[in-house]
């Protein structure tokens, strides 16, 4: 058993059992399998690109929303404290 390089790829070969043609067939099968995998990934990327959209809000708007939300939450917390009689 030894290593043999075919097309820049090293493969393990048993010179008694495998001819160069059979090794090339094995390599082509592996290449075809990888090609099909790449094609499936490209299809998934195309679907994601089609379904994606630019951000709805800018970063500054999100920060403003967060400040407003904090104010609303504080207001609601104060109302809950008043309802419980804990707010002075």
Phi and psi restraints in degrees (range 20) as a CNS / XPLOR table:
assign (resid 1 and name C) (resid 2 and name N)
       (resid 2 and name CA) (resid 2 and name C) 1.0 -156.9 20.0 2
assign (resid 2 and name N) (resid 2 and name CA)
       (resid 2 and name C) (resid 3 and name N) 1.0 -176.7 20.0 2
assign (resid 2 and name C) (resid 3 and name N)
       (resid 3 and name CA) (resid 3 and name C) 1.0 -105.0 20.0 2
assign (resid 3 and name N) (resid 3 and name CA)
       (resid 3 and name C) (resid 4 and name N) 1.0 141.4 20.0 2
assign (resid 3 and name C) (resid 4 and name N)
       (resid 4 and name CA) (resid 4 and name C) 1.0 -135.1 20.0 2
assign (resid 4 and name N) (resid 4 and name CA)
       (resid 4 and name C) (resid 5 and name N) 1.0 140.9 20.0 2
assign (resid 4 and name C) (resid 5 and name N)
       (resid 5 and name CA) (resid 5 and name C) 1.0 -104.2 20.0 2
assign (resid 5 and name N) (resid 5 and name CA)
       (resid 5 and name C) (resid 6 and name N) 1.0 126.2 20.0 2
assign (resid 5 and name C) (resid 6 and name N)
       (resid 6 and name CA) (resid 6 and name C) 1.0 -129.3 20.0 2
assign (resid 6 and name N) (resid 6 and name CA)
       (resid 6 and name C) (resid 7 and name N) 1.0 119.7 20.0 2
assign (resid 6 and name C) (resid 7 and name N)
       (resid 7 and name CA) (resid 7 and name C) 1.0 59.5 20.0 2
assign (resid 7 and name N) (resid 7 and name CA)
       (resid 7 and name C) (resid 8 and name N) 1.0 35.7 20.0 2
assign (resid 7 and name C) (resid 8 and name N)
       (resid 8 and name CA) (resid 8 and name C) 1.0 81.3 20.0 2
assign (resid 8 and name N) (resid 8 and name CA)
       (resid 8 and name C) (resid 9 and name N) 1.0 4.2 20.0 2
assign (resid 8 and name C) (resid 9 and name N)
       (resid 9 and name CA) (resid 9 and name C) 1.0 -116.5 20.0 2
assign (resid 9 and name N) (resid 9 and name CA)
       (resid 9 and name C) (resid 10 and name N) 1.0 130.1 20.0 2
assign (resid 9 and name C) (resid 10 and name N)
       (resid 10 and name CA) (resid 10 and name C) 1.0 -86.7 20.0 2
assign (resid 10 and name N) (resid 10 and name CA)
       (resid 10 and name C) (resid 11 and name N) 1.0 133.8 20.0 2
assign (resid 10 and name C) (resid 11 and name N)
       (resid 11 and name CA) (resid 11 and name C) 1.0 -129.4 20.0 2
assign (resid 11 and name N) (resid 11 and name CA)
       (resid 11 and name C) (resid 12 and name N) 1.0 153.4 20.0 2
assign (resid 11 and name C) (resid 12 and name N)
       (resid 12 and name CA) (resid 12 and name C) 1.0 -83.5 20.0 2
assign (resid 12 and name N) (resid 12 and name CA)
       (resid 12 and name C) (resid 13 and name N) 1.0 130.1 20.0 2
assign (resid 12 and name C) (resid 13 and name N)
       (resid 13 and name CA) (resid 13 and name C) 1.0 -135.1 20.0 2
assign (resid 13 and name N) (resid 13 and name CA)
       (resid 13 and name C) (resid 14 and name N) 1.0 149.3 20.0 2
assign (resid 13 and name C) (resid 14 and name N)
       (resid 14 and name CA) (resid 14 and name C) 1.0 -111.7 20.0 2
assign (resid 14 and name N) (resid 14 and name CA)
       (resid 14 and name C) (resid 15 and name N) 1.0 103.1 20.0 2
assign (resid 14 and name C) (resid 15 and name N)
       (resid 15 and name CA) (resid 15 and name C) 1.0 -56.0 20.0 2
assign (resid 15 and name N) (resid 15 and name CA)
       (resid 15 and name C) (resid 16 and name N) 1.0 -25.2 20.0 2
assign (resid 15 and name C) (resid 16 and name N)
       (resid 16 and name CA) (resid 16 and name C) 1.0 -72.9 20.0 2
assign (resid 16 and name N) (resid 16 and name CA)
       (resid 16 and name C) (resid 17 and name N) 1.0 -38.0 20.0 2
assign (resid 16 and name C) (resid 17 and name N)
       (resid 17 and name CA) (resid 17 and name C) 1.0 -96.2 20.0 2
assign (resid 17 and name N) (resid 17 and name CA)
       (resid 17 and name C) (resid 18 and name N) 1.0 -29.9 20.0 2
assign (resid 17 and name C) (resid 18 and name N)
       (resid 18 and name CA) (resid 18 and name C) 1.0 -114.2 20.0 2
assign (resid 18 and name N) (resid 18 and name CA)
       (resid 18 and name C) (resid 19 and name N) 1.0 128.1 20.0 2
assign (resid 18 and name C) (resid 19 and name N)
       (resid 19 and name CA) (resid 19 and name C) 1.0 -88.0 20.0 2
assign (resid 19 and name N) (resid 19 and name CA)
       (resid 19 and name C) (resid 20 and name N) 1.0 166.5 20.0 2
assign (resid 19 and name C) (resid 20 and name N)
       (resid 20 and name CA) (resid 20 and name C) 1.0 -63.7 20.0 2
assign (resid 20 and name N) (resid 20 and name CA)
       (resid 20 and name C) (resid 21 and name N) 1.0 -35.6 20.0 2
assign (resid 20 and name C) (resid 21 and name N)
       (resid 21 and name CA) (resid 21 and name C) 1.0 -62.9 20.0 2
assign (resid 21 and name N) (resid 21 and name CA)
       (resid 21 and name C) (resid 22 and name N) 1.0 -40.6 20.0 2
assign (resid 21 and name C) (resid 22 and name N)
       (resid 22 and name CA) (resid 22 and name C) 1.0 -67.9 20.0 2
assign (resid 22 and name N) (resid 22 and name CA)
       (resid 22 and name C) (resid 23 and name N) 1.0 -38.5 20.0 2
assign (resid 22 and name C) (resid 23 and name N)
       (resid 23 and name CA) (resid 23 and name C) 1.0 -64.2 20.0 2
assign (resid 23 and name N) (resid 23 and name CA)
       (resid 23 and name C) (resid 24 and name N) 1.0 -40.0 20.0 2
assign (resid 23 and name C) (resid 24 and name N)
       (resid 24 and name CA) (resid 24 and name C) 1.0 -65.1 20.0 2
assign (resid 24 and name N) (resid 24 and name CA)
       (resid 24 and name C) (resid 25 and name N) 1.0 -39.6 20.0 2
assign (resid 24 and name C) (resid 25 and name N)
       (resid 25 and name CA) (resid 25 and name C) 1.0 -60.6 20.0 2
assign (resid 25 and name N) (resid 25 and name CA)
       (resid 25 and name C) (resid 26 and name N) 1.0 -41.2 20.0 2
assign (resid 25 and name C) (resid 26 and name N)
       (resid 26 and name CA) (resid 26 and name C) 1.0 -63.4 20.0 2
assign (resid 26 and name N) (resid 26 and name CA)
       (resid 26 and name C) (resid 27 and name N) 1.0 -42.7 20.0 2
assign (resid 26 and name C) (resid 27 and name N)
       (resid 27 and name CA) (resid 27 and name C) 1.0 -63.4 20.0 2
assign (resid 27 and name N) (resid 27 and name CA)
       (resid 27 and name C) (resid 28 and name N) 1.0 -42.7 20.0 2
assign (resid 27 and name C) (resid 28 and name N)
       (resid 28 and name CA) (resid 28 and name C) 1.0 -63.6 20.0 2
assign (resid 28 and name N) (resid 28 and name CA)
       (resid 28 and name C) (resid 29 and name N) 1.0 -37.9 20.0 2
assign (resid 28 and name C) (resid 29 and name N)
       (resid 29 and name CA) (resid 29 and name C) 1.0 -62.9 20.0 2
assign (resid 29 and name N) (resid 29 and name CA)
       (resid 29 and name C) (resid 30 and name N) 1.0 -42.8 20.0 2
assign (resid 29 and name C) (resid 30 and name N)
       (resid 30 and name CA) (resid 30 and name C) 1.0 -65.2 20.0 2
assign (resid 30 and name N) (resid 30 and name CA)
       (resid 30 and name C) (resid 31 and name N) 1.0 -41.4 20.0 2
assign (resid 30 and name C) (resid 31 and name N)
       (resid 31 and name CA) (resid 31 and name C) 1.0 -64.1 20.0 2
assign (resid 31 and name N) (resid 31 and name CA)
       (resid 31 and name C) (resid 32 and name N) 1.0 -43.3 20.0 2
assign (resid 31 and name C) (resid 32 and name N)
       (resid 32 and name CA) (resid 32 and name C) 1.0 -63.1 20.0 2
assign (resid 32 and name N) (resid 32 and name CA)
       (resid 32 and name C) (resid 33 and name N) 1.0 -39.5 20.0 2
assign (resid 32 and name C) (resid 33 and name N)
       (resid 33 and name CA) (resid 33 and name C) 1.0 -63.6 20.0 2
assign (resid 33 and name N) (resid 33 and name CA)
       (resid 33 and name C) (resid 34 and name N) 1.0 -44.4 20.0 2
assign (resid 33 and name C) (resid 34 and name N)
       (resid 34 and name CA) (resid 34 and name C) 1.0 -64.7 20.0 2
assign (resid 34 and name N) (resid 34 and name CA)
       (resid 34 and name C) (resid 35 and name N) 1.0 -37.7 20.0 2
assign (resid 34 and name C) (resid 35 and name N)
       (resid 35 and name CA) (resid 35 and name C) 1.0 -62.0 20.0 2
assign (resid 35 and name N) (resid 35 and name CA)
       (resid 35 and name C) (resid 36 and name N) 1.0 -42.3 20.0 2
assign (resid 35 and name C) (resid 36 and name N)
       (resid 36 and name CA) (resid 36 and name C) 1.0 -65.1 20.0 2
assign (resid 36 and name N) (resid 36 and name CA)
       (resid 36 and name C) (resid 37 and name N) 1.0 -38.3 20.0 2
assign (resid 36 and name C) (resid 37 and name N)
       (resid 37 and name CA) (resid 37 and name C) 1.0 -64.1 20.0 2
assign (resid 37 and name N) (resid 37 and name CA)
       (resid 37 and name C) (resid 38 and name N) 1.0 -44.3 20.0 2
assign (resid 37 and name C) (resid 38 and name N)
       (resid 38 and name CA) (resid 38 and name C) 1.0 -62.0 20.0 2
assign (resid 38 and name N) (resid 38 and name CA)
       (resid 38 and name C) (resid 39 and name N) 1.0 -41.9 20.0 2
assign (resid 38 and name C) (resid 39 and name N)
       (resid 39 and name CA) (resid 39 and name C) 1.0 -61.0 20.0 2
assign (resid 39 and name N) (resid 39 and name CA)
       (resid 39 and name C) (resid 40 and name N) 1.0 -41.5 20.0 2
assign (resid 39 and name C) (resid 40 and name N)
       (resid 40 and name CA) (resid 40 and name C) 1.0 -65.9 20.0 2
assign (resid 40 and name N) (resid 40 and name CA)
       (resid 40 and name C) (resid 41 and name N) 1.0 -37.7 20.0 2
assign (resid 40 and name C) (resid 41 and name N)
       (resid 41 and name CA) (resid 41 and name C) 1.0 -65.8 20.0 2
assign (resid 41 and name N) (resid 41 and name CA)
       (resid 41 and name C) (resid 42 and name N) 1.0 -39.7 20.0 2
assign (resid 41 and name C) (resid 42 and name N)
       (resid 42 and name CA) (resid 42 and name C) 1.0 -63.1 20.0 2
assign (resid 42 and name N) (resid 42 and name CA)
       (resid 42 and name C) (resid 43 and name N) 1.0 -37.1 20.0 2
assign (resid 42 and name C) (resid 43 and name N)
       (resid 43 and name CA) (resid 43 and name C) 1.0 -65.1 20.0 2
assign (resid 43 and name N) (resid 43 and name CA)
       (resid 43 and name C) (resid 44 and name N) 1.0 -42.3 20.0 2
assign (resid 43 and name C) (resid 44 and name N)
       (resid 44 and name CA) (resid 44 and name C) 1.0 -64.3 20.0 2
assign (resid 44 and name N) (resid 44 and name CA)
       (resid 44 and name C) (resid 45 and name N) 1.0 -40.5 20.0 2
assign (resid 44 and name C) (resid 45 and name N)
       (resid 45 and name CA) (resid 45 and name C) 1.0 -63.2 20.0 2
assign (resid 45 and name N) (resid 45 and name CA)
       (resid 45 and name C) (resid 46 and name N) 1.0 -41.1 20.0 2
assign (resid 45 and name C) (resid 46 and name N)
       (resid 46 and name CA) (resid 46 and name C) 1.0 -61.8 20.0 2
assign (resid 46 and name N) (resid 46 and name CA)
       (resid 46 and name C) (resid 47 and name N) 1.0 -40.8 20.0 2
assign (resid 46 and name C) (resid 47 and name N)
       (resid 47 and name CA) (resid 47 and name C) 1.0 -64.9 20.0 2
assign (resid 47 and name N) (resid 47 and name CA)
       (resid 47 and name C) (resid 48 and name N) 1.0 -43.9 20.0 2
assign (resid 47 and name C) (resid 48 and name N)
       (resid 48 and name CA) (resid 48 and name C) 1.0 -63.2 20.0 2
assign (resid 48 and name N) (resid 48 and name CA)
       (resid 48 and name C) (resid 49 and name N) 1.0 -40.4 20.0 2
assign (resid 48 and name C) (resid 49 and name N)
       (resid 49 and name CA) (resid 49 and name C) 1.0 -64.1 20.0 2
assign (resid 49 and name N) (resid 49 and name CA)
       (resid 49 and name C) (resid 50 and name N) 1.0 -39.1 20.0 2
assign (resid 49 and name C) (resid 50 and name N)
       (resid 50 and name CA) (resid 50 and name C) 1.0 -66.8 20.0 2
assign (resid 50 and name N) (resid 50 and name CA)
       (resid 50 and name C) (resid 51 and name N) 1.0 -39.2 20.0 2
assign (resid 50 and name C) (resid 51 and name N)
       (resid 51 and name CA) (resid 51 and name C) 1.0 -83.0 20.0 2
assign (resid 51 and name N) (resid 51 and name CA)
       (resid 51 and name C) (resid 52 and name N) 1.0 -14.7 20.0 2
assign (resid 51 and name C) (resid 52 and name N)
       (resid 52 and name CA) (resid 52 and name C) 1.0 -83.0 20.0 2
assign (resid 52 and name N) (resid 52 and name CA)
       (resid 52 and name C) (resid 53 and name N) 1.0 163.7 20.0 2
assign (resid 52 and name C) (resid 53 and name N)
       (resid 53 and name CA) (resid 53 and name C) 1.0 -146.9 20.0 2
assign (resid 53 and name N) (resid 53 and name CA)
       (resid 53 and name C) (resid 54 and name N) 1.0 161.4 20.0 2
assign (resid 53 and name C) (resid 54 and name N)
       (resid 54 and name CA) (resid 54 and name C) 1.0 -67.2 20.0 2
assign (resid 54 and name N) (resid 54 and name CA)
       (resid 54 and name C) (resid 55 and name N) 1.0 159.1 20.0 2
assign (resid 54 and name C) (resid 55 and name N)
       (resid 55 and name CA) (resid 55 and name C) 1.0 -56.2 20.0 2
assign (resid 55 and name N) (resid 55 and name CA)
       (resid 55 and name C) (resid 56 and name N) 1.0 141.9 20.0 2
assign (resid 55 and name C) (resid 56 and name N)
       (resid 56 and name CA) (resid 56 and name C) 1.0 -74.9 20.0 2
assign (resid 56 and name N) (resid 56 and name CA)
       (resid 56 and name C) (resid 57 and name N) 1.0 -38.7 20.0 2
assign (resid 56 and name C) (resid 57 and name N)
       (resid 57 and name CA) (resid 57 and name C) 1.0 -118.6 20.0 2
assign (resid 57 and name N) (resid 57 and name CA)
       (resid 57 and name C) (resid 58 and name N) 1.0 150.5 20.0 2
assign (resid 57 and name C) (resid 58 and name N)
       (resid 58 and name CA) (resid 58 and name C) 1.0 -81.3 20.0 2
assign (resid 58 and name N) (resid 58 and name CA)
       (resid 58 and name C) (resid 59 and name N) 1.0 163.3 20.0 2
assign (resid 58 and name C) (resid 59 and name N)
       (resid 59 and name CA) (resid 59 and name C) 1.0 -59.1 20.0 2
assign (resid 59 and name N) (resid 59 and name CA)
       (resid 59 and name C) (resid 60 and name N) 1.0 -41.5 20.0 2
assign (resid 59 and name C) (resid 60 and name N)
       (resid 60 and name CA) (resid 60 and name C) 1.0 -61.8 20.0 2
assign (resid 60 and name N) (resid 60 and name CA)
       (resid 60 and name C) (resid 61 and name N) 1.0 -39.7 20.0 2
assign (resid 60 and name C) (resid 61 and name N)
       (resid 61 and name CA) (resid 61 and name C) 1.0 -65.0 20.0 2
assign (resid 61 and name N) (resid 61 and name CA)
       (resid 61 and name C) (resid 62 and name N) 1.0 -38.8 20.0 2
assign (resid 61 and name C) (resid 62 and name N)
       (resid 62 and name CA) (resid 62 and name C) 1.0 -64.5 20.0 2
assign (resid 62 and name N) (resid 62 and name CA)
       (resid 62 and name C) (resid 63 and name N) 1.0 -40.3 20.0 2
assign (resid 62 and name C) (resid 63 and name N)
       (resid 63 and name CA) (resid 63 and name C) 1.0 -63.9 20.0 2
assign (resid 63 and name N) (resid 63 and name CA)
       (resid 63 and name C) (resid 64 and name N) 1.0 -40.0 20.0 2
assign (resid 63 and name C) (resid 64 and name N)
       (resid 64 and name CA) (resid 64 and name C) 1.0 -64.1 20.0 2
assign (resid 64 and name N) (resid 64 and name CA)
       (resid 64 and name C) (resid 65 and name N) 1.0 -41.7 20.0 2
assign (resid 64 and name C) (resid 65 and name N)
       (resid 65 and name CA) (resid 65 and name C) 1.0 -61.5 20.0 2
assign (resid 65 and name N) (resid 65 and name CA)
       (resid 65 and name C) (resid 66 and name N) 1.0 -40.8 20.0 2
assign (resid 65 and name C) (resid 66 and name N)
       (resid 66 and name CA) (resid 66 and name C) 1.0 -62.5 20.0 2
assign (resid 66 and name N) (resid 66 and name CA)
       (resid 66 and name C) (resid 67 and name N) 1.0 -42.7 20.0 2
assign (resid 66 and name C) (resid 67 and name N)
       (resid 67 and name CA) (resid 67 and name C) 1.0 -62.7 20.0 2
assign (resid 67 and name N) (resid 67 and name CA)
       (resid 67 and name C) (resid 68 and name N) 1.0 -44.4 20.0 2
assign (resid 67 and name C) (resid 68 and name N)
       (resid 68 and name CA) (resid 68 and name C) 1.0 -64.2 20.0 2
assign (resid 68 and name N) (resid 68 and name CA)
       (resid 68 and name C) (resid 69 and name N) 1.0 -40.4 20.0 2
assign (resid 68 and name C) (resid 69 and name N)
       (resid 69 and name CA) (resid 69 and name C) 1.0 -64.5 20.0 2
assign (resid 69 and name N) (resid 69 and name CA)
       (resid 69 and name C) (resid 70 and name N) 1.0 -40.7 20.0 2
assign (resid 69 and name C) (resid 70 and name N)
       (resid 70 and name CA) (resid 70 and name C) 1.0 -61.5 20.0 2
assign (resid 70 and name N) (resid 70 and name CA)
       (resid 70 and name C) (resid 71 and name N) 1.0 -40.7 20.0 2
assign (resid 70 and name C) (resid 71 and name N)
       (resid 71 and name CA) (resid 71 and name C) 1.0 -64.1 20.0 2
assign (resid 71 and name N) (resid 71 and name CA)
       (resid 71 and name C) (resid 72 and name N) 1.0 -43.2 20.0 2
assign (resid 71 and name C) (resid 72 and name N)
       (resid 72 and name CA) (resid 72 and name C) 1.0 -64.7 20.0 2
assign (resid 72 and name N) (resid 72 and name CA)
       (resid 72 and name C) (resid 73 and name N) 1.0 -42.5 20.0 2
assign (resid 72 and name C) (resid 73 and name N)
       (resid 73 and name CA) (resid 73 and name C) 1.0 -63.3 20.0 2
assign (resid 73 and name N) (resid 73 and name CA)
       (resid 73 and name C) (resid 74 and name N) 1.0 -40.8 20.0 2
assign (resid 73 and name C) (resid 74 and name N)
       (resid 74 and name CA) (resid 74 and name C) 1.0 -63.5 20.0 2
assign (resid 74 and name N) (resid 74 and name CA)
       (resid 74 and name C) (resid 75 and name N) 1.0 -41.1 20.0 2
assign (resid 74 and name C) (resid 75 and name N)
       (resid 75 and name CA) (resid 75 and name C) 1.0 -61.3 20.0 2
assign (resid 75 and name N) (resid 75 and name CA)
       (resid 75 and name C) (resid 76 and name N) 1.0 -45.2 20.0 2
assign (resid 75 and name C) (resid 76 and name N)
       (resid 76 and name CA) (resid 76 and name C) 1.0 -64.8 20.0 2
assign (resid 76 and name N) (resid 76 and name CA)
       (resid 76 and name C) (resid 77 and name N) 1.0 -39.9 20.0 2
assign (resid 76 and name C) (resid 77 and name N)
       (resid 77 and name CA) (resid 77 and name C) 1.0 -61.6 20.0 2
assign (resid 77 and name N) (resid 77 and name CA)
       (resid 77 and name C) (resid 78 and name N) 1.0 -41.3 20.0 2
assign (resid 77 and name C) (resid 78 and name N)
       (resid 78 and name CA) (resid 78 and name C) 1.0 -64.5 20.0 2
assign (resid 78 and name N) (resid 78 and name CA)
       (resid 78 and name C) (resid 79 and name N) 1.0 -39.2 20.0 2
assign (resid 78 and name C) (resid 79 and name N)
       (resid 79 and name CA) (resid 79 and name C) 1.0 -62.9 20.0 2
assign (resid 79 and name N) (resid 79 and name CA)
       (resid 79 and name C) (resid 80 and name N) 1.0 -41.6 20.0 2
assign (resid 79 and name C) (resid 80 and name N)
       (resid 80 and name CA) (resid 80 and name C) 1.0 -64.9 20.0 2
assign (resid 80 and name N) (resid 80 and name CA)
       (resid 80 and name C) (resid 81 and name N) 1.0 -37.8 20.0 2
assign (resid 80 and name C) (resid 81 and name N)
       (resid 81 and name CA) (resid 81 and name C) 1.0 -66.1 20.0 2
assign (resid 81 and name N) (resid 81 and name CA)
       (resid 81 and name C) (resid 82 and name N) 1.0 -38.6 20.0 2
assign (resid 81 and name C) (resid 82 and name N)
       (resid 82 and name CA) (resid 82 and name C) 1.0 -64.4 20.0 2
assign (resid 82 and name N) (resid 82 and name CA)
       (resid 82 and name C) (resid 83 and name N) 1.0 -43.2 20.0 2
assign (resid 82 and name C) (resid 83 and name N)
       (resid 83 and name CA) (resid 83 and name C) 1.0 -60.3 20.0 2
assign (resid 83 and name N) (resid 83 and name CA)
       (resid 83 and name C) (resid 84 and name N) 1.0 -34.4 20.0 2
assign (resid 83 and name C) (resid 84 and name N)
       (resid 84 and name CA) (resid 84 and name C) 1.0 -84.6 20.0 2
assign (resid 84 and name N) (resid 84 and name CA)
       (resid 84 and name C) (resid 85 and name N) 1.0 -8.9 20.0 2
assign (resid 84 and name C) (resid 85 and name N)
       (resid 85 and name CA) (resid 85 and name C) 1.0 80.2 20.0 2
assign (resid 85 and name N) (resid 85 and name CA)
       (resid 85 and name C) (resid 86 and name N) 1.0 17.2 20.0 2
assign (resid 85 and name C) (resid 86 and name N)
       (resid 86 and name CA) (resid 86 and name C) 1.0 -96.5 20.0 2
assign (resid 86 and name N) (resid 86 and name CA)
       (resid 86 and name C) (resid 87 and name N) 1.0 -8.9 20.0 2
assign (resid 86 and name C) (resid 87 and name N)
       (resid 87 and name CA) (resid 87 and name C) 1.0 -94.5 20.0 2
assign (resid 87 and name N) (resid 87 and name CA)
       (resid 87 and name C) (resid 88 and name N) 1.0 129.4 20.0 2
